[in-house]
């Protein structure tokens, strides 16, 4: 990967757009057996998708091997009952972006009785991913025609401020066009998602069928850690404070690369792999 050294962060040495290789290939005899077991179960729960996306996400994540989601609140002991601190209406969560798994974690583990609003910053606006399937496709690099979000304090919003995925080792620069003044009436929080192993992150584009096959034949169990941090009121330093929470409390490494650098990287990567 020496040809991509210009896309390595100078301060940390991290190359956020290079995927972390899995320890071993999932395509093996065990992988075939796992596929045979998982595929019928996945087809069985598929009709639930239009009826209850939340239930579908919970069941699908279990079928595909999400073993545990460990949620903690910044500044609170593990023994504290955190049920009252889960996402609610009128809250905006500035969230890092790892992979399609983010939607399964948010729908399946953090949201109980409402449908979260999933936002992507682009062209000085916020575009809404309207369904889990749209989110999965966007996380895999699909170019989607998305509606602009109309702000409402009745919503529970998750803003994927980086605008694109990385390999789970760092926090990219936030998209430069983010303007949060329309969310002044919201409470601001952060949500950090960490996947283990990080090879489940998807910094490079792939087709939906490729990702599904990879998950269906994967023999490793996935664990996730979620950490909620508090910013609360709006001011012009919200994004700076959010970034500081990710770095100091979530222990993500900040890199000086973002969505524009990733577009340049993908253009070179595609040319080298054509």
Secondary structure, 3 states (H helix, E strand, C coil): CHHHHHHCCCCCCCCCCCCCCCCCCCCCHHHHHHHHHHHHHHHHHHCCCCCCHHHHHHHHHHHCCEEEEEEEECCCCCCCCCHHHCCCCCEEEEECCCCCHHHHHHHHHHCCCCCCEEEEEECCEEEEECCHHHHHHHHCCCCCCCEECCCCCCCEEEEECCCCCCCCCEECCCCCCCCCHHHCCCEEEEEEEEEECHHHCCCCCCCHHHHHHHHHHCCCCEEEEEEEEEEECCCCCHHHHHHHHHHHCCCCEECCCCHHHHHHHHHHHHHHCC
